[in-house]
């Protein structure tokens, strides 16, 4: 099969269907200020979920944190952070700390600390190219509910953020001091319902802190070390 002429590519990829739904964003004024991506609104039309989606937007989505959300963030001890680079390549990462390690800087901003890690800086690297982030916090223990916070992130050095927010804590878990912070300006905040969230119970565990022993800290749990990869040439090759 030969490739279609360049002018026909759009039609081949998106064939004209007289019964296909109208583009809900054809007139930008129709959805001005409404949350959600173009893709989700198009699929809501295609799958007939507009009414349910509109009810969710109107009942559950805010462009800031209300007091209940702020209180929830203030007692969370972990969060899942989703980022992508300029090409859309994605990364999802876990951040954890004592309850309240995520700081609420006001109704329109949160910040979480970045400590010394493996030096890859995958999340920060993505943010430096593409500031859009999604943060999911889940209470698996008490209320069994989640909170999504989506927005734009910026990387701020610890000393600089303390100038802006001198109320930041100075006493950190195991004495670790943040090297920098990720500040997320809140664009969307909404619930993750409990329907499919499992209830969990915290269990005490022994941890090996402050070691560089790979085996003791689980650094090669999946036995990846020594496996071939396309970007690595053996030293004796």
PLY file of the C-alpha trace (Angstrom):
ply
format ascii 1.0
element vertex 237
property float x
property float y
property float z
element edge 236
property int vertex1
property int vertex2
end_header
0.00 0.00 0.00
1.45 3.36 -0.97
1.41 6.33 1.37
-1.33 8.89 0.67
-0.37 12.33 -0.57
0.59 14.69 2.24
-2.60 16.73 1.77
-4.72 13.61 2.37
-3.02 12.48 5.58
-5.43 14.31 7.88
-8.44 12.85 6.11
-6.99 9.34 6.25
-6.25 9.61 9.94
-9.56 11.34 10.74
-12.14 10.17 8.19
-15.18 12.37 7.79
-18.20 10.74 9.41
-21.49 12.56 8.94
-22.70 11.12 12.25
-19.57 12.02 14.23
-20.14 14.47 17.09
-19.56 18.15 16.56
-16.30 19.50 17.88
-17.24 21.01 21.25
-14.30 23.36 20.96
-15.14 24.59 17.47
-16.28 27.82 19.11
-13.77 28.57 21.90
-16.36 30.73 23.66
-18.53 27.65 24.28
-16.04 26.23 26.81
-14.19 29.34 27.93
-12.83 28.82 31.41
-14.11 25.26 31.65
-11.73 22.63 33.05
-10.46 19.68 31.06
-8.52 19.03 27.88
-9.74 19.22 24.31
-9.38 15.44 24.09
-11.57 14.69 27.08
-14.32 16.99 25.83
-14.24 15.39 22.39
-14.48 11.90 23.89
-17.29 12.98 26.20
-19.24 13.83 23.06
-18.22 10.61 21.32
-19.18 8.40 24.28
-22.17 10.37 25.47
-20.83 11.28 28.91
-21.15 15.08 28.68
-23.89 15.30 31.31
-21.97 13.24 33.87
-18.75 15.12 33.14
-20.41 18.52 33.45
-21.91 17.51 36.79
-18.46 16.42 38.01
-16.83 19.68 36.84
-19.53 21.76 38.49
-19.68 19.79 41.74
-16.12 18.58 42.36
-13.48 20.57 40.46
-12.01 23.78 41.85
-9.28 26.08 40.55
-7.84 26.39 44.08
-7.66 24.51 47.36
-10.52 25.00 49.76
-10.00 24.52 53.50
-10.91 20.82 53.43
-8.41 20.19 50.65
-5.69 22.16 52.42
-6.26 20.17 55.60
-6.06 16.93 53.59
-2.76 17.93 51.95
-1.37 18.90 55.34
-1.69 15.39 56.73
-0.56 13.38 53.70
2.65 11.36 53.98
3.05 10.49 50.31
2.14 11.67 46.84
2.43 10.42 43.27
3.87 13.04 40.91
3.34 12.83 37.14
5.51 14.85 34.76
6.51 14.78 31.10
9.28 16.32 29.06
8.94 18.65 26.09
8.24 15.67 23.79
5.54 14.23 26.04
7.67 11.36 27.39
6.18 10.67 30.81
7.44 9.84 34.27
5.56 9.01 37.45
7.35 9.21 40.77
6.60 8.69 44.46
7.36 11.37 47.02
7.03 10.56 50.71
7.78 11.99 54.11
6.22 12.55 57.51
2.63 13.83 57.54
2.65 17.42 56.36
5.83 17.17 54.29
3.85 18.74 51.45
3.46 22.40 52.35
0.33 24.39 51.57
1.52 27.87 50.60
-1.96 29.24 50.17
-5.13 28.29 48.37
-3.35 28.39 45.00
0.03 26.78 45.69
1.63 23.75 47.31
5.29 22.78 47.61
7.08 19.51 48.23
10.77 19.11 49.16
13.45 17.51 47.02
16.22 15.73 48.92
19.49 14.14 47.83
18.61 11.13 45.69
20.14 9.05 42.94
21.15 12.14 40.98
18.99 11.35 37.94
16.58 14.24 38.58
13.98 12.77 36.22
11.02 14.73 37.59
12.94 17.98 37.88
14.36 17.54 34.41
10.89 17.13 32.99
9.63 20.17 34.88
12.51 22.24 33.49
11.20 21.43 29.98
7.48 21.21 30.66
6.03 22.78 33.81
2.70 20.93 33.70
2.41 18.43 36.56
-0.19 16.23 38.19
-0.02 15.36 41.88
-2.18 12.58 43.34
-2.45 12.19 47.11
-4.33 9.21 48.52
-5.39 8.44 52.07
-5.36 4.63 52.11
-5.82 4.35 55.88
-8.46 6.63 57.40
-10.82 8.32 54.96
-9.90 6.18 51.92
-10.15 9.07 49.49
-7.82 10.88 47.10
-7.10 14.40 45.91
-5.77 15.42 42.50
-3.84 18.67 42.19
-2.89 19.70 38.67
-0.98 22.82 37.76
2.28 24.39 36.71
5.45 23.70 38.65
8.64 25.62 39.22
11.89 24.59 40.90
12.95 26.83 43.78
16.13 26.47 45.82
15.60 25.96 49.55
17.12 29.28 50.62
15.13 31.22 48.03
11.80 29.67 49.03
12.48 30.43 52.70
12.80 34.10 51.80
9.32 33.95 50.26
7.92 31.68 52.99
9.82 31.98 56.26
7.20 29.78 57.92
8.60 26.67 56.20
9.64 23.99 58.71
13.24 23.66 59.81
12.92 20.27 61.54
12.92 17.47 58.98
12.69 13.69 59.08
16.05 12.17 60.09
17.60 15.64 59.88
17.49 15.74 56.09
17.35 19.26 54.69
15.70 19.88 51.31
18.10 20.89 48.57
15.25 22.55 46.70
11.46 22.56 46.43
8.91 22.04 43.70
6.24 24.71 43.94
3.01 23.84 42.14
0.64 26.63 41.22
-2.81 25.03 41.47
-4.96 25.06 38.34
-7.27 22.17 39.19
-8.08 20.39 42.43
-10.60 17.57 42.60
-11.54 14.38 44.36
-10.44 10.83 43.54
-13.40 8.81 44.77
-12.96 5.91 47.16
-14.76 3.31 45.03
-11.59 1.51 43.87
-9.12 2.65 46.54
-8.02 -0.25 48.76
-7.94 0.27 52.50
-4.50 -0.31 53.94
-2.96 -0.38 57.39
0.51 0.98 58.18
2.95 -1.65 59.41
6.21 -0.98 61.22
9.26 -1.92 59.20
13.01 -1.86 59.63
14.75 0.59 57.34
18.43 0.98 56.57
19.00 4.72 56.50
22.17 6.46 55.45
23.78 3.56 53.62
25.23 3.42 50.12
25.19 -0.38 50.15
23.16 -1.20 47.07
21.81 -4.49 48.35
20.82 -3.20 51.77
18.88 -0.26 50.40
17.27 -2.27 47.60
18.95 -0.37 44.81
19.15 -3.39 42.47
16.03 -5.23 43.56
15.11 -6.05 39.94
18.61 -7.31 39.06
19.06 -4.71 36.33
22.74 -4.13 36.97
24.88 -5.69 34.28
22.01 -6.22 31.86
22.63 -4.96 28.31
21.13 -1.62 27.30
21.50 0.28 24.03
23.22 3.34 25.51
25.93 1.47 27.40
29.08 -0.06 25.96
31.04 -2.59 28.09
34.36 -1.21 29.35
36.33 -3.99 27.63
34.56 -3.72 24.31
0 1
1 2
2 3
3 4
4 5
5 6
6 7
7 8
8 9
9 10
10 11
11 12
12 13
13 14
14 15
15 16
16 17
17 18
18 19
19 20
20 21
21 22
22 23
23 24
24 25
25 26
26 27
27 28
28 29
29 30
30 31
31 32
32 33
33 34
34 35
35 36
36 37
37 38
38 39
39 40
40 41
41 42
42 43
43 44
44 45
45 46
46 47
47 48
48 49
49 50
50 51
51 52
52 53
53 54
54 55
55 56
56 57
57 58
58 59
59 60
60 61
61 62
62 63
63 64
64 65
65 66
66 67
67 68
68 69
69 70
70 71
71 72
72 73
73 74
74 75
75 76
76 77
77 78
78 79
79 80
80 81
81 82
82 83
83 84
84 85
85 86
86 87
87 88
88 89
89 90
90 91
91 92
92 93
93 94
94 95
95 96
96 97
97 98
98 99
99 100
100 101
101 102
102 103
103 104
104 105
105 106
106 107
107 108
108 109
109 110
110 111
111 112
112 113
113 114
114 115
115 116
116 117
117 118
118 119
119 120
120 121
121 122
122 123
123 124
124 125
125 126
126 127
127 128
128 129
129 130
130 131
131 132
132 133
133 134
134 135
135 136
136 137
137 138
138 139
139 140
140 141
141 142
142 143
143 144
144 145
145 146
146 147
147 148
148 149
149 150
150 151
151 152
152 153
153 154
154 155
155 156
156 157
157 158
158 159
159 160
160 161
161 162
162 163
163 164
164 165
165 166
166 167
167 168
168 169
169 170
170 171
171 172
172 173
173 174
174 175
175 176
176 177
177 178
178 179
179 180
180 181
181 182
182 183
183 184
184 185
185 186
186 187
187 188
188 189
189 190
190 191
191 192
192 193
193 194
194 195
195 196
196 197
197 198
198 199
199 200
200 201
201 202
202 203
203 204
204 205
205 206
206 207
207 208
208 209
209 210
210 211
211 212
212 213
213 214
214 215
215 216
216 217
217 218
218 219
219 220
220 221
221 222
222 223
223 224
224 225
225 226
226 227
227 228
228 229
229 230
230 231
231 232
232 233
233 234
234 235
235 236
